[in-house]
Each structure stands twice: as structure tokens, then as C-alpha cells.
Amino acid sequence: MRPRILKSDSPAFRRFLATLIERRSGSGSNVDAVVSAIIDEVRRRGDRALIEMTERFDRVHLTPARIRVSAAEMEAARASLAPGDRRALELAARRIREFHRRTMEHSFFYRDRLGTRLGQMVRPIERVGIYVPGGQGAYPSTVLMNAIPARVAGVSEIVMVSPPSSEGERAVVLAAARIAGVDEFYRVGGAHAVAALAYGTKSIRAVDKIVGPGNAFVQAAKRMVYGAVDIDKMAGPSEVLIIADDSARPAWVAADLIAQAEHGSGDESALMLTPSAAMAARVADEVERALADLPRAESVAQVFARRGAMVVVGDLEEAFELANRIAPEHLELEIEDAARWAGRIRNAGAAFIGERSPAPLGDYLAGPNHVLPTGGSARFASPLGAYDFLKRTSIIEASERTIHELGPAVARLARLEGFEAHARAIELRLEVRGANGGPPGSRRKRRLARGAGSRKTARSV
């Protein structure tokens, strides 16, 4: 299957671009209706609903005792890994941990000129649920990318859900959970697992936040439970956009496009923008050649048929304008002097600068997170980081001088908004000061004076 080649000024490309932008509108009423019913069922019937839905959707029979993966099972899976596989996971874990320590936020406090103590107290969320997809593959990397930043942030309880496989236990996923420090692991996935994390069942205690990627049903469920819990972002099917010029290697560009298209949902997108018609043709040829012996060629071909294209643009300036409009999850720059052009990037989940920086490097162990904003949400959202597992509390500790100097303005602003009680709450404090009289600090002097007078009277009696 040879991918289509489009010109950026053609009606065909405008229609193609519209289908990409359309993905931002949501999951669709049919998905929402199904997910709403699933959430209601889990809320009403708890574990029984989880067991029935796991059998229906995953073709795996669970019992209440088998919903949870034990710590011993996770450790046994870790110990059973081939040494090379275990070392690769541990290397990834170290690099992810090292990077995410740098994404931490910290508490701060200061005093203003009035003596008011102000600040922000940063604390970790106590209990977090992480969702790890199943589908056609096992994703130990997603375990690491979700759990390690939570552990770095200081989360007390990390709860993982992932759909079981009808083909047997995914030992590498269990092993990754052990390496990443997961506290609880449950063999459930899909929208019903999200509902269980949000509202709780007999086996699964509710969490405070849910993070992680998933299909349209998982993302719809996350959106619907928001408010009962926090969520990270709408992380949907994988996307890659590559800007390439004549200096790029066609086989490398083709390989990177295919890499993000092979996830298996069929909703991924793979797009190249280039000012060179010759490069577009060469990359299309390389994609066709590579698909000839690729294990998942059929699902990759489906992606290129639906949301894949080689697009010939007028120049690199236009390429960056389009890239920023599309706001892809992964943006690769395979152009000459790529670092010089990096400043043009405004909207992307992750940017890979230069031909030796393919997206799969970031997918596994470069360090930055591979849970990224998709569907154009890179216009306003960020990659998952330790900061996503922190909450902030504002600190305000006012002095007498604060109330004296700021209080009248606060009362005036409160009355502008029609809130008399707000104004009176301030003015009561101003009245106390007025009754005492004098500038800040004079009350202490009067107390000392009254104390001295009392002692003098006592001596004279």
C-alpha cells in the first residue's frame, strides 16, 4: 500500500486536514452513550459488573479473588524476566526518574512590605490510578511512564489497572509494575476500570486522580468521571508529524511514520510535510516497501488510508505553520540545521530535533514522558510529569498592618460585587483596630502601660 501524496494548496489536502481537526470534537454520541451505561453499571453493581464486563470485552473469566494481582506475582514476573529485558526496563526506569525529578514543583513563602506572609504549599496527591492499555500489545513502557513520575512526586498509593489478555498473563507488564513501584494492580481495563477507579468497588478503593492513555472508550470515561476525580489529559491514539527536506533519509522518515502507525487502534495519524515533491515520492515508496514484510502491515496500511499522507508544501515556513495548527503529539524535524528551526515550534506534545532523534527513543527511555497530549490538545496541554501528581494550597497569613492598609479596598471591592457579608468580615477587623487606636504595634504599648499602672496601684494599696 503506497501512501497518498497531496499538495498543501489542493482541495484534497483541505479535506484531509479537516478530518484531522475533526478529531478534536470528542468521541461521538454513540461512544458516550455506551460509556455512560458502563459507568452506571459499575457504580450500581461494583465487582460483579467488572467481572461480567471483563468476560464480555476481554474474554477472560475473573473471580473476586483474581481481580487483584498480588505483590508476589509482580515480583515473580520481575525475577523471571530475561536478564537483558530486565536491564532494559531498569535503564528506562532510571532515565525516566532522573528526568522527572527536574519537573518537580516546590513550596515557596515570602513576606510582602506589609508583613503579610504569602506562599504556596505543594503536596503530593495521596492516591492515584494509572491506566495501562492492553489491546494488541503489552506496554511495560507505559507502566514506567505513569508510575515513576507519581513516585517521584511522593504519591503514597499508586493503583494500576490494565486489561487482562485471553492469551495469558503479560509477565512483562507485571514486572514493570514491580520495577516502577506500583502498590496495587488490578486485572481490569476499559471504561469499567476507569469507573471503578473513580467510584470504587468492594475490591478497588477509589482514587483521587486517574492518568494514562487509552482508546476512545477509556478517554470518554475519564472525561465523564472528572469532578469525582481529577484526570491528566485526553491522551488518545498516537500521532506523528514529520517535517523533512531534501537532506532527510527517506527510509528513516518512512520508518518513523510507520512506528507510530503500528499501535493498532486504526485511529493513529502519520503525516509528513516537505517542500520537496521528490522527497514525498521517495518516502511513499519506502513506506510501501517496508510494509511488505511488517508483522502489523494490515493495521498500519489502514492508518495510512485514513489519516496518513505525504504533503508537499511551498516551503518550510508553511510546514511549521501547518504543524502548529495541527498540534501533533510527536513532531520530528528531519531537516538541515534542525536545531535552528526548533524555535518555530509552538504546539507539539514532544519535539524530536534532528534525524538521530526518532520518536521511539522518547517512547521508551530518553527520559521525557510518552504520555502526551493528542487530538490537537498540545495547543494547551503538556506531557505527563511529576507536576501532574502534585496539588497546591495557597497560604495567606495577614498582619495587622495588612488589614489596616488593604482592608478598606477589600470592603469596597466586595460591595462592588454585591457581597455585603464579605465587606463586614473585613470591617469587623478594622473596627477592632479603630477601637484600639494608633498605628500598628500601639496595642502592645497600651497593654504594657496598663500592666505597669496595675502594678503601681497594687503597690500603693
C-alpha positions as CSV (number, residue, x, y, z in Angstrom):
1,M,0.0,0.0,0.0
2,R,1.5,3.3,-1.1
3,P,0.5,6.4,0.9
4,R,-1.2,9.2,-0.8
5,I,0.7,12.3,-1.8
6,L,-1.1,15.7,-1.5
7,K,-0.3,19.3,-2.3
8,S,-1.0,21.7,0.5
9,D,-2.9,24.1,-1.8
10,S,-5.2,21.4,-3.1
11,P,-8.9,20.7,-2.2
12,A,-7.9,17.1,-1.4
13,F,-5.5,18.3,1.3
14,R,-8.0,20.7,2.8
15,R,-10.5,17.9,3.2
16,F,-7.8,15.7,4.7
17,L,-6.8,18.4,7.2
18,A,-10.5,18.8,8.1
19,T,-10.6,15.2,9.1
20,L,-7.6,15.7,11.4
21,I,-9.1,18.7,13.0
22,E,-12.4,16.9,13.4
23,R,-10.8,14.6,15.9
24,R,-10.8,17.4,18.5
25,S,-14.6,17.4,18.7
26,G,-14.9,14.4,21.0
27,S,-15.6,10.7,21.0
28,G,-19.1,10.9,19.5
29,S,-22.6,10.4,20.9
30,N,-22.5,6.6,20.4
31,V,-19.3,6.1,22.4
32,D,-20.6,8.5,25.1
33,A,-23.9,6.6,25.4
34,V,-22.1,3.2,25.8
35,V,-19.6,4.6,28.3
36,S,-22.3,6.3,30.4
37,A,-24.2,3.0,30.7
38,I,-21.0,1.2,31.7
39,I,-20.2,3.7,34.4
40,D,-23.7,3.5,35.8
41,E,-23.5,-0.3,35.8
42,V,-20.2,-0.3,37.8
43,R,-21.5,2.2,40.3
44,R,-24.6,0.1,40.9
45,R,-23.1,-3.4,40.8
46,G,-19.4,-3.0,41.6
47,D,-17.2,-6.1,41.3
48,R,-19.9,-8.1,39.7
49,A,-20.1,-5.6,36.8
50,L,-16.3,-5.7,36.5
51,I,-16.2,-9.5,36.3
52,E,-19.0,-9.6,33.7
53,M,-17.5,-6.8,31.5
54,T,-14.1,-8.4,31.6
55,E,-15.5,-11.6,30.3
56,R,-17.6,-9.8,27.6
57,F,-14.9,-7.4,26.4
58,D,-11.6,-9.3,27.1
59,R,-12.8,-12.9,27.0
60,V,-11.2,-13.5,30.4
61,H,-13.0,-15.0,33.3
62,L,-12.2,-13.4,36.7
63,T,-13.2,-14.2,40.2
64,P,-13.3,-11.7,43.1
65,A,-10.0,-13.3,44.3
66,R,-8.4,-12.9,40.9
67,I,-9.2,-9.2,40.3
68,R,-6.1,-8.1,42.1
69,V,-2.5,-9.0,41.1
70,S,-0.6,-9.9,44.2
71,A,2.8,-8.4,45.1
72,A,4.3,-11.9,45.0
73,E,3.0,-12.3,41.4
74,M,4.6,-9.0,40.4
75,E,7.9,-10.0,42.0
76,A,7.9,-13.4,40.4
77,A,7.3,-11.8,37.0
78,R,10.3,-9.5,37.5
79,A,12.5,-12.3,38.6
80,S,11.5,-14.4,35.6
81,L,12.5,-11.8,33.0
82,A,15.4,-12.5,30.8
83,P,18.4,-10.5,32.3
84,G,18.7,-8.4,29.2
85,D,15.0,-7.5,29.3
86,R,15.2,-6.6,33.0
87,R,18.2,-4.4,32.5
88,A,16.5,-2.6,29.7
89,L,13.5,-1.9,31.9
90,E,15.7,-0.8,34.8
91,L,17.7,1.5,32.5
92,A,14.5,3.1,31.3
93,A,13.2,3.5,34.8
94,R,16.4,5.3,35.9
95,R,16.3,7.7,33.0
96,I,12.6,8.5,33.4
97,R,13.2,9.0,37.2
98,E,16.1,11.3,36.5
99,F,14.2,13.5,34.1
100,H,11.0,13.7,36.1
101,R,12.9,14.8,39.3
102,R,13.5,18.0,37.3
103,T,9.8,18.5,36.7
104,M,9.0,18.8,40.4
105,E,7.5,22.0,41.8
106,H,8.3,23.1,45.3
107,S,6.6,25.1,48.1
108,F,7.5,28.8,48.5
109,F,6.8,31.5,51.0
110,Y,7.6,35.2,51.3
111,R,6.6,38.4,53.2
112,D,5.4,41.5,51.4
113,R,6.1,45.1,52.5
114,L,3.1,44.9,54.9
115,G,4.4,41.9,56.7
116,T,1.8,39.6,55.0
117,R,3.1,36.0,54.8
118,L,2.2,34.6,51.4
119,G,3.0,31.4,49.6
120,Q,2.1,28.1,48.1
121,M,2.3,24.8,49.8
122,V,2.9,21.9,47.4
123,R,1.9,18.4,48.4
124,P,1.6,15.1,46.5
125,I,-1.9,13.7,45.7
126,E,-2.4,10.7,48.1
127,R,-3.9,8.0,45.9
128,V,-3.5,7.9,42.1
129,G,-4.9,5.5,39.5
130,I,-2.8,4.7,36.4
131,Y,-4.4,3.2,33.3
132,V,-2.2,1.0,31.1
133,P,-3.7,-0.1,27.8
134,G,-3.8,-3.7,26.6
135,G,-5.2,-4.2,23.1
136,Q,-2.8,-5.8,20.6
137,G,0.3,-5.3,22.7
138,A,1.8,-5.2,26.1
139,Y,3.0,-1.8,27.3
140,P,5.6,-2.0,30.1
141,S,6.9,1.4,29.0
142,T,3.5,3.0,29.8
143,V,3.7,1.4,33.3
144,L,7.0,3.2,33.8
145,M,5.9,6.5,32.3
146,N,2.9,6.7,34.5
147,A,4.0,5.2,37.8
148,I,7.6,6.7,38.1
149,P,6.6,10.4,37.9
150,A,3.9,9.6,40.6
151,R,6.5,8.0,42.8
152,V,8.9,10.9,42.2
153,A,6.2,13.3,43.3
154,G,5.7,11.4,46.6
155,V,2.3,9.8,45.9
156,S,1.5,7.4,48.7
157,E,-0.6,4.9,46.8
158,I,-0.2,4.1,43.1
159,V,-3.0,1.9,41.8
160,M,-2.7,0.4,38.4
161,V,-5.4,-1.1,36.1
162,S,-4.8,-2.9,32.8
163,P,-7.0,-5.3,30.8
164,P,-6.1,-8.9,31.0
165,S,-5.2,-10.9,27.9
166,S,-7.1,-14.0,26.8
167,E,-3.7,-15.4,25.7
168,G,-2.4,-15.4,29.3
169,E,-0.6,-13.1,31.8
170,R,1.5,-10.3,30.4
171,A,4.5,-11.0,32.6
172,V,6.5,-8.1,31.3
173,V,3.7,-5.7,32.4
174,L,3.7,-7.2,35.9
175,A,7.4,-6.9,36.1
176,A,7.3,-3.3,35.0
177,A,4.8,-2.6,37.7
178,R,7.2,-4.0,40.3
179,I,10.1,-2.0,39.0
180,A,8.1,1.2,38.9
181,G,6.8,0.8,42.5
182,V,3.1,0.2,41.8
183,D,1.3,-0.6,45.1
184,E,-1.9,-2.2,43.8
185,F,-2.5,-3.8,40.4
186,Y,-5.9,-4.9,39.1
187,R,-6.7,-7.1,36.1
188,V,-9.4,-4.8,34.6
189,G,-9.4,-2.4,31.7
190,G,-11.7,-0.3,29.6
191,A,-14.3,2.2,30.7
192,H,-15.4,-0.1,33.5
193,A,-11.9,0.1,35.1
194,V,-12.0,3.9,34.9
195,A,-15.4,3.8,36.7
196,A,-14.0,1.5,39.4
197,L,-11.0,3.8,40.0
198,A,-13.3,6.9,40.2
199,Y,-16.1,5.5,42.4
200,G,-14.7,2.4,44.0
201,T,-15.9,-1.2,44.3
202,K,-15.5,-3.8,47.0
203,S,-12.1,-4.8,45.6
204,I,-10.9,-1.4,44.3
205,R,-10.9,1.6,46.6
206,A,-11.5,4.9,44.8
207,V,-8.5,7.1,43.9
208,D,-8.1,10.9,43.7
209,K,-6.7,11.1,40.2
210,I,-6.6,9.0,37.0
211,V,-3.9,9.2,34.4
212,G,-2.8,7.3,31.4
213,P,-3.6,6.8,27.7
214,G,-6.4,4.6,26.2
215,N,-8.9,4.2,23.4
216,A,-11.9,6.3,22.7
217,F,-14.0,4.5,25.4
218,V,-11.3,4.9,28.1
219,Q,-10.9,8.6,27.2
220,A,-14.7,9.2,27.3
221,A,-14.9,7.5,30.7
222,K,-12.1,9.7,32.0
223,R,-13.9,12.8,30.8
224,M,-17.2,11.7,32.4
225,V,-15.7,10.9,35.8
226,Y,-13.9,14.2,36.0
227,G,-15.1,16.0,39.1
228,A,-15.4,12.9,41.1
229,V,-11.7,12.6,40.5
230,D,-9.1,14.6,38.6
231,I,-7.7,13.4,35.3
232,D,-4.5,14.2,33.5
233,K,-5.4,14.8,29.8
234,M,-7.2,13.2,26.9
235,A,-4.4,11.0,25.7
236,G,-5.7,9.2,22.7
237,P,-4.4,7.3,19.6
238,S,-0.8,8.0,18.6
239,E,0.1,10.8,16.1
240,V,3.3,11.7,14.3
241,L,4.1,14.6,12.1
242,I,7.5,14.8,10.4
243,I,8.9,17.9,8.7
244,A,11.5,16.8,6.2
245,D,13.6,18.4,3.5
246,D,15.9,17.0,0.8
247,S,18.6,16.3,3.5
248,A,16.4,13.7,5.1
249,R,16.9,9.9,4.6
250,P,13.6,8.6,3.1
251,A,13.9,5.2,4.7
252,W,14.3,6.7,8.1
253,V,11.4,9.0,7.7
254,A,9.2,6.1,6.5
255,A,10.3,4.0,9.4
256,D,9.3,6.8,11.9
257,L,5.9,7.2,10.3
258,I,5.2,3.5,10.4
259,A,6.4,3.3,14.0
260,Q,3.6,5.5,15.3
261,A,1.0,3.9,13.0
262,E,1.6,0.4,14.3
263,H,-0.1,0.8,17.7
264,G,-3.2,-1.0,16.4
265,S,-6.3,1.1,17.0
266,G,-6.6,2.2,13.4
267,D,-7.2,5.8,14.6
268,E,-3.5,6.8,14.6
269,S,-2.2,9.5,12.2
270,A,1.0,9.7,10.3
271,L,1.9,12.8,8.3
272,M,4.9,14.2,6.5
273,L,5.3,17.8,5.4
274,T,8.0,18.5,2.9
275,P,8.8,21.3,0.4
276,S,10.3,18.6,-1.9
277,A,8.0,16.6,-4.2
278,A,10.8,14.2,-4.9
279,M,11.2,13.6,-1.1
280,A,7.5,12.9,-0.8
281,A,7.6,10.3,-3.6
282,R,10.7,8.6,-2.1
283,V,9.2,8.4,1.3
284,A,5.9,7.0,-0.1
285,D,8.0,4.3,-1.9
286,E,9.8,3.5,1.3
287,V,6.6,3.1,3.2
288,E,5.3,0.7,0.6
289,R,8.5,-1.3,0.7
290,A,8.6,-1.5,4.5
291,L,5.0,-2.7,4.7
292,A,5.8,-5.8,2.6
293,D,7.2,-7.7,5.5
294,L,5.9,-5.9,8.6
295,P,4.0,-8.1,11.1
296,R,1.2,-5.5,11.5
297,A,1.2,-4.3,7.9
298,E,-2.6,-4.5,7.6
299,S,-3.4,-2.2,10.5
300,V,-0.6,0.2,9.5
301,A,-2.0,0.4,6.0
302,Q,-5.4,1.2,7.5
303,V,-3.8,4.2,9.3
304,F,-2.2,5.5,6.1
305,A,-5.5,5.1,4.2
306,R,-7.5,7.0,6.9
307,R,-5.1,9.5,8.4
308,G,-1.8,9.3,6.6
309,A,-0.3,11.4,3.8
310,M,2.9,12.8,2.3
311,V,2.1,16.6,1.9
312,V,4.1,18.8,-0.4
313,V,4.2,22.4,1.0
314,G,5.5,25.6,-0.5
315,D,8.4,26.0,1.9
316,L,9.5,25.2,5.5
317,E,7.7,28.3,6.8
318,E,4.4,26.8,5.6
319,A,5.3,23.4,7.0
320,F,5.7,24.9,10.5
321,E,2.5,27.0,10.2
322,L,0.6,23.8,9.4
323,A,2.4,21.8,12.1
324,N,1.5,24.4,14.7
325,R,-2.1,24.3,13.5
326,I,-2.3,20.5,13.7
327,A,-0.5,20.5,17.1
328,P,0.7,16.8,16.8
329,E,1.6,14.5,19.7
330,H,5.0,13.8,18.2
331,L,6.8,16.3,15.9
332,E,10.0,15.3,14.2
333,L,12.3,17.7,12.4
334,E,14.4,15.8,9.9
335,I,15.7,18.9,8.1
336,E,19.1,20.6,7.7
337,D,20.1,22.6,10.7
338,A,17.1,21.4,12.7
339,A,18.1,23.0,16.0
340,R,17.9,26.4,14.3
341,W,14.3,25.8,13.3
342,A,13.2,24.4,16.7
343,G,12.2,27.9,17.9
344,R,9.4,27.8,15.4
345,I,7.6,25.1,17.3
346,R,4.6,26.4,19.3
347,N,2.3,23.4,19.5
348,A,3.6,19.8,20.0
349,G,3.4,17.2,22.7
350,A,7.1,16.3,22.2
351,A,9.6,17.6,19.6
352,F,12.4,15.4,18.2
353,I,15.2,17.5,16.8
354,G,17.3,16.1,14.0
355,E,17.4,12.8,12.1
356,R,19.0,10.9,15.0
357,S,16.1,11.7,17.4
358,P,13.3,9.4,16.3
359,A,10.1,9.3,18.3
360,P,10.6,5.7,19.5
361,L,13.6,7.0,21.5
362,G,11.2,9.1,23.5
363,D,8.6,6.3,23.6
364,Y,10.9,4.2,25.7
365,L,13.8,5.6,27.6
366,A,15.1,9.1,26.6
367,G,13.5,10.3,29.9
368,P,10.7,12.7,29.0
369,N,7.2,11.2,29.2
370,H,5.5,9.4,26.4
371,V,2.0,10.2,27.8
372,L,1.4,13.2,25.6
373,P,-1.5,15.5,24.5
374,T,-3.2,14.3,21.4
375,G,-6.0,15.3,19.1
376,G,-4.7,18.9,18.9
377,S,-4.7,19.4,22.6
378,A,-1.0,20.2,22.5
379,R,-2.3,23.7,21.8
380,F,-3.0,24.0,25.6
381,A,-1.8,20.8,27.3
382,S,1.6,19.4,28.3
383,P,3.2,16.0,28.7
384,L,2.7,14.0,31.9
385,G,5.2,14.9,34.6
386,A,5.7,14.8,38.3
387,Y,3.9,18.1,38.5
388,D,0.7,16.3,37.5
389,F,0.8,14.4,40.8
390,L,1.1,17.5,43.0
391,K,-1.6,19.8,44.4
392,R,-1.1,23.3,45.6
393,T,-2.5,25.1,48.6
394,S,-2.3,28.9,48.8
395,I,-1.1,30.3,52.1
396,I,-2.2,33.8,53.4
397,E,-1.2,35.0,56.8
398,A,-2.1,38.6,57.3
399,S,-0.7,41.1,59.7
400,E,-2.5,43.9,61.5
401,R,-0.9,46.3,59.0
402,T,-2.2,44.2,56.1
403,I,-5.8,44.6,57.3
404,H,-5.3,48.3,58.0
405,E,-3.9,49.2,54.6
406,L,-5.7,46.7,52.4
407,G,-9.0,46.2,54.3
408,P,-10.8,49.3,53.0
409,A,-10.1,48.4,49.4
410,V,-11.2,44.8,50.0
411,A,-14.5,46.0,51.5
412,R,-15.1,48.4,48.6
413,L,-14.4,45.6,46.1
414,A,-16.8,43.3,47.9
415,R,-19.6,45.8,47.8
416,L,-19.0,46.4,44.1
417,E,-19.8,42.8,43.6
418,G,-22.8,42.9,46.0
419,F,-21.3,40.9,48.8
420,E,-22.1,42.8,52.0
421,A,-21.1,39.9,54.3
422,H,-17.6,39.9,52.7
423,A,-17.2,43.6,53.4
424,R,-18.4,43.3,57.0
425,A,-16.0,40.4,57.7
426,I,-13.1,42.8,56.9
427,E,-14.6,45.8,58.6
428,L,-15.0,44.0,61.9
429,R,-11.3,43.6,62.0
430,L,-10.8,47.3,61.1
431,E,-13.2,48.2,64.0
432,V,-11.0,46.3,66.4
433,R,-8.0,48.3,65.3
434,G,-10.0,51.6,65.4
435,A,-11.1,50.9,68.9
436,N,-7.6,50.3,70.0
437,G,-6.4,53.4,68.1
438,G,-3.0,54.3,66.9
439,P,-0.7,52.8,64.3
440,P,0.2,49.0,64.2
441,G,2.0,48.0,67.3
442,S,0.4,50.6,69.6
443,R,-1.9,47.9,71.2
444,R,1.2,46.2,72.7
445,K,2.4,49.6,74.1
446,R,-1.0,50.2,75.7
447,R,-1.1,46.7,77.2
448,L,2.4,47.3,78.7
449,A,1.2,50.7,80.1
450,R,-2.0,49.2,81.6
451,G,0.2,46.4,83.2
452,A,2.5,49.0,84.7
453,G,-0.4,51.0,86.1
454,S,-1.9,47.9,87.7
455,R,1.4,47.1,89.3
456,K,1.7,50.7,90.6
457,T,-1.8,50.6,92.1
458,A,-1.1,47.3,93.8
459,R,2.0,48.7,95.5
460,S,0.1,51.8,96.7
461,V,-2.7,49.7,98.4
